[in-house]
Amino acid sequence: MFRQVTRTIAGCLVAGACFTACQKENNDAVQQQPAQASTVPQEVLQQITNKGFNIAGARKVDGGYLVEGDILLSTQDLADVPTTPNLRIAEVEQYRTNNLVTGLPRVIRVRVTGLGTAFVQGTDLAIQRYNNLGLRITFQRVTSGTANITISGFYQGPSGGFITLGSSGFPTSSGNPYSSVSMNTHPQAYGSNPNVNYVGSVIQHEIGHCIGFRHTDYMNRAFSCGSAGAGNEGSAGIGAVPIPGTPTGPDAASWMLACSNGGNRTFNANDIIALNYLY
């Protein structure tokens, strides 16, 4: 998950596009597309493309490769053969990954470690929002014992006009949620006094990935990211399965849109349809 960072250079404001988390309006901003990391081998880029993900801005990180701003693909993810090869292009609706959380009804235990009060409260907010829907999957924050999802921090400043807010991955082939969410504690990510609604909305989004949701506008990031985010996140035929009952036109304010204004965002009506269909 990325957000826009504004810098002052020789009296001019230079800003990057804001992926997943937000893109703020700035009349003096020059939007920049992140360069593709040269450290990613060509064969890995091809694997990412074959999985139906965009290679623009892909980079090597601990545990695998970060793509589409906030999605971590492990080596195993890239090697797995999908069982659901359907992918529909050029529509805006909710999408799931090939793997989902199984063993329903199920309680997913979430633990926050090494993070401040705003991140703990943000986690509680995200959990409350999911649990209020009455799904067959519920969440519980724990302070000890084994957790299914661990939320921890990393410290990383902006690069090329971008700053990563958080990242996560997708469910495993064995039906478990992705096991971690990483949240950036750098001051330029959330400020020195993080807003709980903002932090909670990002955690809510990242948990969405953990249980199998892709970006609502993956096929055309321009819908939420503006011209700098235009493009399809993947058209290889796998990796995104449309969820019946969700709209085929633009769906404003979805919690899984690639970009937002950086503020409070929760489920819209179609998000709730998608969550109820899957869980």
Buried (B, 14 or more C-beta within 10 A) or exposed (E): BBBBBBEEEEEEEBBBBBBBBBBBEEEEBEBBBBEBBEEBEEEBBEBBBBBBBBBBBBBEBEBBBBBBBBBBBBEEBBEBEBEBEEBBBEBBBBBBBBBBBEEEEBEBBBBBEEBBEBBBBBBBBBBEBBBEBEBEBBBEBEEEEEBBBBBBBBEBEBEEBBBBBBBBBBBBBEEBBBBBBBBBBBEBBBEEEBBBBBBBBBBBBBBBBBBBBBBBBBBBBBBBBBEBBEBBBBBBBBBBBBBEEBBEEBBEBBBBBBBBBBEEBBBBEBBBBBBBEBB
